[in-house]
Amino acid sequence: MAKLSKRQVEHLANLARLKLSDKEKEIFSRQLSKILNYVSKVQKFVKNGEAEFQTTSLENVFRQDKVVNCEILPEDLLKNAPEIKDGFLKVPEILQEL
């Protein structure tokens, strides 16, 4: 099992502009080493740069999309909305001008 050295953790912290105590460096050294070892195990299951998600020879079966008329009027859909403004659903503002 490969272990990240304290110096390597200090280098990563410097790149991320983090100030770490000696105790944090030891903790991160152990944690990052475990993560990197796990990634190396996962890489063994990757073949030619592509992960093998399907281990059997099954294939997905897709249906053809069909255009159909919707029999529900927009006004009927908006009846259940808590708030409507100018014929549209009114929702809380999440983006603000800079």
Buried (B, 14 or more C-beta within 10 A) or exposed (E): EEEBEBEBBBEBBEEEEEEBEEEEBEEBBEEBBEEBEEEEEEEEEEEEEEEEEEEEEEEEEEEEEEEEEEEEEEEEEEEEEEEEEEEEEEEEEEEEEE
